[in-house]
Amino acid sequence: MSAGWIEISGQGRSERLALRGECVAWPDGTAPKRLEFRRNAPYAVHVCGGATATRDGVAFVRLDLRPGCRFESMGRRFVFRAEASVEELDGDAPAVPAPAGDPVERLLRAGLWVDLGFADAGLRGRLQRDVEAGAFEPDRAAEEILAGTSITEVREAALKERAARLLRDFVMANRHRGASGLARRGRRGAKNVVAAAIAQVLALGIYSLLILLALVFWRAREHSVDGWLDAILDLFGGGGGA
């Protein structure tokens, strides 16, 4: 089985603890309060020497680790990583993508999973509450999203397509900003005004033609519009008597 490691962050620093052999201690084997990572298909963490540890707010003294498993202890955040696949470690467990090594790539990939609606709805709701409470931690959120999102060929294809569209939008972004962007929007606006004016002229011409045809039809039936027009003039006080 491939080796694993622990990503440790917090208090303004980060480190990586390689897991080798039967037991690895942090911060070291002589510290009165320490964590011991003992090999146990693949590893389990044991809280020793009066230290405390929690996972999702629940305290524990022993925790079996799986890839992406997160917990807190002594003011630090711990994430277990393993190069082996989840199937190798736990036969029937669903496949989940291993987060990319680059922090920026992890953030972008997690954001795209959320944008595409593939992230767990419950997790998304909790992260939204964290944002509203001012307690949102991007790196930790990305870790949780990536660890909890199943990957398939269809989803990976959708992710790639969405990323390609975003790249295209970023490439074109400067053409929609600044003076050149304003000029283009101005030209489009001018074209819209001209098109609207033409439409109004055409509409007025059509209405005028219909009225003219109605008058011709009325006259063809040997009716006069004089009396009708005189009545309108009298209505507005403009008519004159003989």
N, C-alpha and C positions, 0 to 999 in steps of 0.2 A: 504494500500500500504506500502511496506517495506521502511525503511529509506534509505537516501542516504548520501553521503559525498563528500567532495572536497579534492583531493590530491594536495598539494601545494609544489612546489620545486623551487629552485633557490637561488642564493647568498650563496651557500655553506650549505644550510640547507633544510630540508623538514618537512612537518607537514601534519596532516590530520584534516580537519574541518568537524565535524559532523553536519548534517543538521537536526535540530529538530524545530518543531513549524512553525509559519507562516513566520518568518523572522530571518535570521542569518547574522550578519555583520562581515566583515573582514577588517582590523585587529581587530577592535572593533567598537561598535556603537557610540563612541565619537570622533573617528578619523576624522579630516577634510576631508581627502581623503580616501574613503572606498568603498568596494563592499558590496552590500546587496543581499543576496540570499533569494528570496521570493517564497513561495509556489505557483506554477502555473502549475500543471499537467506535471511534478512534481515540478520543480523549474525554476525560471528565475533569472538571475543575472542583477542587476541594478547598473550602475556606478554613484557614488554620490560624491559631494563635490569637483568637479574639477578634479577627477581622470580620467585617460584614460585607455582604454582597447582595445585590438585588437584580432581578430580571423583570422588567415591566412593572416595577414597584413592589414586587413580591420578594421577600428575603429568602435565601436558600443557603445551605451549607455544602451541598453537592449538586452539580449540574452536569448532565451528559451533553456533550457539545456536538453540534452538527454544523456544516458550512453555513455561514451567515448568522450563527447564534450570537446574540449580543447581551451583555450584562454590564453592571456598574459596580465598582468597588473602590474604596479609598480615594474618591474624587476623580477616578479615571473611568473611561469607557473602553470596553474590551469587545473585540469582534473576532470570532474564530474563522479562519480560512483554511481550506485544504485543497491541494491540487487534484486529489482524487474526485471522481464524479460522485454525485449523491447516490446513484444506483450502486456504485461499488461499496459505499459506506453503509447504505441502508436499503436493502433490496427493492422494496416496493414503494419507496418514497418518490414523489413526483419530481420530474426534472426541473431544476431552476437554474437560471443563468448565473455563472460566476461573475461578479462585478469586475469590470475592467480595472487594470492596475492604476491607470492615470486618473487622478481625482476629477479633472475636468470632464473626461470621458464618462466617468460614473455619473456625474451630475447631469450631463446632457442626455445620456441614455435613460436615466430615471425620469427626467422631465418628459421625454418622448413617450415612455410607457404610460405616464399619467395622461398626457395629451391624447393618446390613442385610446384611452379607456381600458387599458389592460391591467392597470394596478388594482389591487384589492380595494373595494369600495370602503370597507371599514377602516383600513389603514389611511386611505385618502381623507376620510372624515376626521380622523384623529389628527392628522397633520394640518388640516385646515384649522382645527381648534388651536393647535400650537401656534399657527401664524396669528390668529386673532388674539391670542394671549401674549404674544411677543416672545414666545419660547421656541420658535422654529430654529432648528439647526440643519442647514442644508446637507452637510456631509452625512449626518446620521439619517436624515430622511432618505437620501439616495441609497444608503446601505439597506434600509428596511424595504424600500420599494423593490430594489433589485433582488434581494434575498427572497422576497415573497411573491415574485411574479414568475409564473411558468412560461417557458419559451417553447415555441413551435416554429416550424418552417414558415407557416402562414404569417405568424406574428412578426418574425424576423424580416420577412419580405415587406410587410406593412411598415415596419420601423425604418427600413432602408428607403422606401419610397417617400415617407414623410420627411426624413432627413434630407433627401435630395431636393424636395420642394423648398425646404427651409434654406438650403444652400443657395438655390436659385433666387429666392427672395432677398437673401443677404447680398448677393452679387448685384442685384438691381436696386438695392435700397438707396444708394447715393443719387440715383437718377430721379428719385422722388423727393429729394431734399434740396435745400439751397436755392440759389438764383435760377439755375437751369431747371430745377423742378418747378419753381414758381412760374417760369416762362412757359413750360409745357402745360401746366395747369391753366395758365392764362389763355393759351391758344385753344385748349380744349373748351374752356369756358366761352370764348368768342365764337367758336363753331357752334356751341349749343345755343347761344343767343341768336345767331343767324338762322339756325334751323328752326327755332321757335318763331322767329319773325316770319319766315317763309310759310310756316304752317298757319299762322294767323291770317296772312294775306290770302292764302288759298281758301281758308274757311270763309272769310268775308266775301270772296269772289263767288263761292258756291251759294252762299245765302242770297247774295244779290241776284244771281242768275235764277234761283228758284222764285224769288219775288217777281222778277221780270216775267218769267213764264206764267206765273199765276195771273198777272195783270193782262197779259196777251190772251190767255184763255178766257178770262172774264170778259174782255172786249169782244172776242170772237163770238161769244154767246149773246152779242148785242146788248150788253149791259154797260152802263157808264159808271165810271168811278168818281165823276165830278161831285155827285151828291154825297157820296161817302167822305170825300176829302173836305167838302164844305162843312159836314157835320163835325169832323175833327177840328177844323179851324174854329167853328163856333164854340166847341167845348173849351178851347183854350183862349177864347175871347179875341180871336184873330179874324173872325169872319166879317164880312161887310155886306150890308143889305143893298138891294137895288134902289 
